[in-house]
Amino acid sequence: MTQGSLIYAPKRELDRALALPDGRVRRTELFAALARLNALYMIQRAGSGHIGSSFSSLDLVCWIHLNALRREPGGSGFRDVYFSSKGHDVPGLYSVLLGLGLLDFDLIHRLRRLGGLPGHPDVGTPHIPTNTGSLGMGVSKARGMILADRLLGRDRRFWVLTGDGELQEGQFWESLQPSANRALHELTVVVDHNKLQSDTLVERVSRLGDIEGKLEAFGWQVDRIDGHDMRVIDAVLSRPQGPGERPRIVIADTVKGRGVSFMEGLGADEKLYKFHSGAPPAELYLRAAEELLGTANRLLAEAGAAPLEVEREPVPAGADLSGSQRMVAAYSRALVAQAERDPRIVALDADLVLDTGLVPFAERFPDRFFECGIAEQDMVSMAGGMALAGLLPVVHSFACFLSTRPNEQIYNNATERRKVVYVGSLAGLVPGGPGHSHQSVRDISALAAVPGLVCVEPCTEAEVEAIVDLCLRRLPESCYIRLVTVPCRIPFELPAGYEPELGRGVAVHEGRDVVLFGHGPVLLSEAFGAARLLAADGIGLRVVDLPWLNRVNRAWLAEALRGPRRAFTLEDHYLAGGQGEMLAAAIAEIAPAGLEGVTRIGLEEVPCCGRNDEVLRAHGLDAESLRERVRRALRRV
């Protein structure tokens, strides 16, 4: 192998593996080895994805697809239904569907690309029967489909994959009893029990204990197997289920990262798992690919077949991140600085300590850091209890989960009138690779109406530090801080001496003809680029950073609207319920003289999945598209 290439098993080699007359167990083992190689290729080419979860579950996923699911007449697809509730393993699932010819094989090159294969399961992809979102939904979705089938007279069996970290979500446990009550013999749930959630061992966060006894107490048939021993998998999962029998759950003991020695599990001296998400460095990719290739060739040799003939592709050029600003890293520094001053500050996390920037806090203040696991509702109510007892809790997760899953608990905390600060990372449209389940573009609408909750999004590292100081030290209200996760090359600077004030913004580009209000580093940077393009057209666009998402100072806004012909709002969010809606209502009340109207720009449909530049362009939110939106709006007046 060479440093500058990526390898994968082409379709003809997968067909060769399936045609070997070596028994279904050996055939499935070989197919799984090739599927691992291809899943690694896809993730490395995309620059992101979930290796550990894909590899831990692939032996099971391969066996189910090759041996359990009944085909439709003619072989065009499956009569039975399989889907993943955890969703992170989808690169592995894609590699199986590609190998079976159920997806166009050229899509192997288009993971997390516009028009390609989404970063998490989506029903727009053939043979993906349901989307994933927050964890824990799978058994409920399957029960709904089975009950519909019974009404419609359809005969289908259902296989649902869950993760052991997912078992921390309350909905999973809510779904068990009614499934047993209705004797859903059509349903088999497989738990990918790899012992690791996103960051660390499940046992360290929420020990499962006697998991077999717990599941049996809910009325399910329970089996426990080695999830990598194909003979055991074949023996147990081949047992038929008949009408009147209870639903079945199979606890499959697996190893996260299975198939690549240095990715397998958590080392004795390691606190955090390194291969949950993201593409490995080039040298580790080479080592992993060589190891997987060796496994495949060993299995081929044992079957008396020729070695694997791989295809090679050049390594795609990586993005130039030089000079980028990182909002989460700036937040991490600011939180530690605030906690040094205020011993009441405690940090809570929902199994995303790496992504939310909490490692420095956890190392500096281990007694004030609380890992709550994949249980956002529990975490937020726990924070409410801490606030009632006199602490200042700061609660962390991805914005898409923190704003929605525990929304009722956030409201309950607000009614108790104690201060809690919520920090949602991975906010906004980008990164576009994970897809709509992780693109947080409805969090403002979910939280803006919570009484006493100030919603704010900084656009530079300096503004992050200033806003953290304001939210933790000076504002009496609870706050929601929205953070973009991707590194951003920001073409503007905030004015020297700028200090954020509640409800007020600041210009980052001057112009006399029209004004645009926006928030966050991604779209304000695109607006700045649009302003420069419009200047060449003779149109002066004033771009205003308004970090406050649900507060605006009316006097400041009236002053900002003096002079421009038209106002624009730019939203890294759906138009409904965002900052633009708040501003449009305020402008209507102010009724400034000479202003011809307000144009709101933002997301109007479910966000697409792809590379960041592709996604911004597809939704008309890149600099060129914004330039055209402004020009069109001005031509109409």
N, C-alpha and C positions, 0 to 999 in steps of 0.2 A: 504493500500500500504506500501511496505517496502523500506527502503533507498537504498538497493542494487539491485533493479529490475526496469525494464522498462516494460510498459504494452502496448498492442495493441489489436484491435478487429480482431479476426481471420476471415477467409473467410466465415465460416459457419454463423457467426453473421451478416455479411454484406448481405449474401443471405437471412437470416431471415428478415432483415429490408426491403429488396426489395420485399419480399413476403407478407408483411402485407397489409391487405385489408382496408387501411385507407385513400385512395385518394393520388393522386400523389404529392400534396403539402406537406402533412404531411410525406409521405414516403421520399421525397427529403430532408426535414429538418432533418430527422433522419439519412439518409445516409450521409449528410454533417457533422453531429456531429461525426459520426464514422470516417469519412475521416479526420477530424481535429485531432482526437486522434491518428490515424495512421501516419499522417504527422509529428506530434510532436515526435512520437516514432522513425521514420526514421531519423529525424534531430538529435535527442539526441544520437542515436546509432552511427551515422556517426561522431558526434562531430562538425558538421557544416551544414549550409543550411540556408534557408530564411523562418523564421516563419511568420513574419508580413505580407508579401505579399501573402503567401500561405493562411493564414487565412482570409485576407480581401476579397479575390476573390473566396473562396471555395463555397459559396452558389450559386454564378453565374455559376461556372464551373460544379457543380453537376447538377444544373437544365438543363444546355445545354446538358450534356451527357446523362442524364436520360430521357429527354423529347423532345429535339429539333433535335438531330442528327438522321437521318434515318439510319437504319441498312442495311448492305448488306444481300442479301438472304442467309439464313442459320445462320445468326447471328454471323459470324466470325469476323466482324468488322463494321466500319461505312461507309456508302455510302457518307455522308457529311463530311466536313473537319473542324476540330477545331485546332487552335494552339495559343500559347501565344507568343506575340511579346516581352513582357518584360522579360520573362524567369525565373525571380527569384521565381515565384510561382510554379515551377515544382514539388517540393515535394508534394504539394496539388494535382496537376494533377496526379502524380503517384498514390497517394492514391485512387483516383477515378478509374483509369484504373485497379489497383489491385483489387479493390472492385467489379468491373464489370467482372472480369475474363479475361480481355484483356491482362494482363501481368501475368506471372508466379508468384503466390503469395509469393513464397519463396524469391523473389527479395525485399520484404519489409525489409529484413535484410541486403541489399547490396547497400544502397544509397552511392554514392561516393566511391565505391569500384571497383577494376579492374574486368571487366566482369559483373558489376552490372548496377545500374542506374546512369547515369551521373549527375553531379551537375547542369548542365543547359541543356535545350532541345537539343537532337541530333537525327538525322534521323536514326541512327543505332538502336534506341529503337523502338519497334513496336508501331504503332499508333502515332508517332511523325512525322508530315509531313515536318517540316523544322527546321533548326537550328536557334538559336538566336546568336546574336553577340553584337556589339554596338546597342544601342536602336534605335527605329524608323523605322525598316525595315519591320514590319509586313504587313501594308496595301499594300505596293509595292509588296511584295511576293504574297499576296492573289490576287492582280490584275493580276499578271503574270499567276497564275494558272487558274483564271477564263477565261482569254482571250484564254489560251490554250484549256480549256474545250470547249469553244464556237467553236473553230476551229475543235476540235476532236469529237464534237457531244455528249459530256458528260453532264449529268444533276447532278450537285452537288451544295449544298449551303455551304457557308463559314462563319465561326465564328472566329473572331480574338480578343484576349484580349490584351489591352494595359494598361499601367499605366499612372497616371496623371503626374508624374515626367517625363515620357517618352515624354510627349508633348512638352518638351523644345527642343527636337532634331529637327533640321530643316527638316530632311527627312520626318517626319510625315506630316508636312504641305505641303511639295512638293507633297506628294502622294494623297492629297485629291481632288484637282481639276480634274486631269485626270480620277480619279475613278468616279467622278460625271459626267464628260463629256461623259463617255461611259455607263452611266446608269447601273451600276453594281448592279442590283437588287438581285443578288445572295449573296451579302456581307452584313454581320452585324458585326460592330465593337463595342466592349464593353469596355468602359473606366473604369477601377478600380480606382475610384476617392476617394482614401483613405486619401487624403490631405497631405500625407507624402512621401517624396522621401527618399533616403538612410539615411540621417542624420537628416533632420529637415523638417519643414513645407514647402510645395510647395509655400505657400503664401509669406514666408519670402525671397524666392529666385527669383521666377518669377511668379507673381500673374497671374492666368488664366483669371481673369475678367469675362466678359460675354461670357463664353465658349459656351453656346448654340447658341448665336447670331453669334459668329465667325464661328462655324461649319456649321450653316445654310447658312452663306454667301458663303461658298464653294459649296453649292448645295446639301447638304446631308439632309436626313430626320433625325431629332434629337428628341430623347425622353430622359427624365430624371426620374430616379426611385430611390427608396430606395433599394440598392443592397443587403440588408439582409432580406427584407420582401418577403418571398417566394410567397405570394399571388399576390403581385404587380409584381414581376419578371414574374410569370406565365401569368398574364394578358397581360403584355406589350410584352414580348418576344414571345408569342404564335401567335401574329398577323402575318399572312403570307405576304410575299413579292411576287409581281408578275412581269412578264416581262414588261420592259419599266419603272419600278419604279426606283427611285434614290436609291443609297446605303444608308444603315441606320447606325447611330451611337447612342449608348445608353450610356448616362453618368450615371453610377451607383454610387451613393453616398454610400461609404463603410467606415469601420473603420479598420485601420491597427491593426492586432493582434486580430481580432474579435473572441470571444468565450472564451478568457481568460481575466478576468477583469483587471489584472494588466499589461497586454500587449496591452490593447486597447488605441491607440492614444498616444498623447504626453501630459503629465501632465502640469498643469498651470505653475509650477516652473521649468520645464525641458526645456533645450535647444536642446538636442539631443535625438533621439529615440534609445532605448536600444535593441530592438529585431528585427532589420532589418536583421541581419545575425548572424550566430554562434549559438551554442547550449547553452541554459541557464545553470546556475549553478545547481547542483543536487537538492538543496532545492526548487528552483523555478520550476524545472521540475516536482517535486512531487506535488507542489501546482497546476500547470497548468493541469497535468494529472488528478488529483482528480476533478478539476472543470469541465473538459471535460467529465469525466466519469459521474459526476452528471447530466450534461445536457442530455447525452445519456439516462440515466436511467429515467429521468423525462419524456422524449419523449416516451420511451417505456411504461412507466406506463400509460401515457395519451392514448396510443393505446391499453391498456389492455394486454400488453405483459410482459413476464418475464424480469428481469434485465439482463444486458449485462454480458456475460461470457467472460472475457478477458484472454489472454495468457500473460505469464511473461517471460522475458529474463533477464539474469544477465547484469549488467552495464559493458560494455567493459572497460578494463584497459586503462587509459589515457597514453599518451606519457610522458616520463620523460624529462622535460624541464629544469631541474636544470643545472646550468652552461652554459645555452644557451646565445648566443649573439643575439642582436636585432638591425638590421641595421636601421630600420625606427625610433626607439627610439633614437639611436645615432644621426641620421640625425636631428631629432626634436630638440635635445639639441644644435647641432652645428648651425642650422639655427638661433635660438634665439640669440646665442652668436654673430653671424655675424651681425644680425640686431641691436644689441646693439651698435656696432661700426659704422655701416653705415646706416644712416637714409634714404638713397635712396632705400633700399631693401623693396619690397612689395611682398606679397604672394597671389597667386591666386589658387583657388581650384575648382574642378568639382564634387561637391557633394560627396566627399570622405574624409572629414576632419578627421574622426576617423582613417581611414586606411592609410592616408598619413602623419600622425603625426603632424598635424597643430593645434591641440587644444592649446598647450602652446603658439604658436605664436599668435593665434587669441586672447587669453586672455591677453597676454603681449602687443600686438600692435593692438588693435581693429580697429584703423583707417587705418592701413596698410594691413589689411586682407580683401580679396574680394572673397565672395562665388559666383561662376559663374553658378552653377547648371550643369545640364546634357546637356551641350552645348560646347563641346571642341573647335569647330572651332571659336565660338564667343570669348571664353576665350583667345585663343592664339592670335587672332588679337587684342584684347583689350590689351594684354601684349605688343604686338608690338607698339601700340600707346603710352603706358606708357614709353617704352624704347625711342621712338622718343622724348618724352617730358622730358627726363632726369632722369627717375627712373631706378632701376635695378629690373625688375620683375622676380620672381621665380614661375614657373608654375607647378602645381601638378595634377596628375591623376594616374590611373592605367596605367602601361606601354603599355598594349595591346591597350588602347584607345588613349593615348596621342601621341603615335608614328604614328598612322595610320589615325584616324578620321580627325585630323587637319594637316595632313602632308603638304598639299598645303600652309596652313597658316604659318607653320614653315619655309617653303622654302621662302615664301614672306618676312617674318621677316629677314631671313638671307640676302636677297638681299639688305636690307636697312642698313646693316652693323652696327646695334646697338646690344648691348649685352642683351641676354635673357637667363636665365638658366631654363631648363626643368628637372623635377624630376619625373621619372616613377617608382612607387612602384608596388608590385606584379609581379616583373620581373622574367622570367625564367620558367622552367618546373614545379617547385613546389611552392605553394601547388598544388597537382594534383587533389584535390577534386572538384574544380569548373569546370574543364573540359576545352576543347580547346578554348572556347570563351574568357577565362580569362588567359590562360597560354601564357604569352608573350614571344614567341620564334621566332619572326620575326622583332622585334623592331630595332635591330642593322642594319639589311639590309634596313629598311625603312628610317633610319636617317643617316647612315654612310656617304652617299654621299652628304649630305647637306653642302654647302660650309661654311667654318668657324665655323662648329659645332663639338666640341670635345666630343666624347662619352666615358664614363668611368663607371666602376663598381667596387666599393670597396668590400673587402672580410672579413673585421673585423670591429668592432666598431671603433677601433683606426684609421683604414684607412678611414672610413667614415668621421670622423672629419677632418682628414688631407686633404681629397679630397674636402670637402665642402669649407675649407679655400682656397685651391688652385683655385677652380672654381669661387668663389665669389670675392676673393680679389686680386689674383695674375695673373690669366690668362686673357688676353684681349679678347679672343674669347668667343662666346656663348658655352654653354655646355649642354649635356644631361647626367644626373646622373641616373644610373640604380640601383634600390634597390630591393634586395630579401626581402620579407615580413616575411616569416616563421622564428621563432626562430631557431638558428643553434648552435649546439655544435661543435665548431671548434677545431680540434686536434692539430693545429699548432699555432705558434706565429710569428709575423713579427719581423725582427731583431731590436735590440735596436737602437734607433736613426734613424730609417728608415723614410725618407720623400719622398713621391711620386714625381717623375720627369716625365714630359711629354714624353711619348714614351718609358719609361724604366720600367723594372720589377725587381722583387726581388725573390730569391730562398726561398722557405719555407720547402724544403726537399732536401738534397744533394744526388747526385749520379753521377757516372762517365760514365755509359754506354749509357744511352739515356736521352733525356730532353723532358719535357712536359710543354707547355705553356697553361695557363688557366686563368679564371676570375671568381670572385664571390665566396661566401662562400660555396654554396652547392656542386658544382662539384670540387672545389679545395680540399674540405675535403675528397671527395671520391678518388681523385687522391692521396692525402696524404696516405689514407688507402691502395690504390693499391701499392704505393711505398714501404710500409712496407711489404706487401705480396710478392712483387717481390724480396725484399732483401733476403727473405728466399729461393728464387729460384736462388740466386746468381746474380741477375740483379740489377744494381744500377740505379734508376730513379730519376733524378733531376726534382723537381716540381717548376715551376716558376709562381708566381703571376704577371700577366701583366694586370693591371686594365684598360689600354687604349685599347679601342675596335676598333678604326679606326685611330690610330696613332702608329707608331713604329720608334724608333731611330735606323737607320741602323747600326751605329757604335756599339751601345750596342748589337744589335741582332747578329752581326758578332762575337762579343766576346763571347756571350752566346752559340754560336754554335761550338766553338772550343773544340774538344775532343769527344763529343757524336757521336755514330754511326748513330743514327736516331733521328729525331724530331717528336713529336706528338703535336697536338693542340686539346684542349678539349673545347667544345662549349656548353654552356647552351642556345642553340639557334639552329635553322636550320643550316645545313652546308652551304647552299647557303647564301652568303652575310654577313657572320659573321666574327669574329676576325680571325678564322683559315684561311679563304680565303685570308684575307689581309696578314697574316704572310706567307702563302705558296707563294704568289706572291713576297713578299720581299725576301724570302729565295732563290727563283729562280733567282732573280736579283743579290743577293750576291754570289751565287754559292760557298758555303764554301767547302774547300777541306776536303775529308774524310767523308762527310755526305752522307749516303746511300739513304736517301729519307725522305719524310714527310708524315705522316699519320694523316688525319683529322678525329676527332671523335666528333660526335654531333648528333642532331636529323635529321632523314632522312624521317620521316613520321609524319602525324598529331598526336600530343601527345594524349596519352590515359588518361582516368580519373581513379583515384583510390587513395589509401593511398600513401603517399610520397615514402615509400620504395618500394611499388609495382610498381609505375610508373618508378622510376629510374631503377629498375631491368628489367622491360619490354622493356625499350629502351636501355639496355646495358650500362648504365651510372653509375652503382654502382661500388664499389671498386673491387669486384670479377670479374665483367665483364670487367672492365678496365684492370685488371691484364691479363686476357686472350687475350684481344685485343693487348696488348703490346707483349705478348709471341708469338702470331700468326704472328705479323708483323716481329718480329726478326727471326722467323723460315724461312720466305720467302726470307731473304736476305743472 
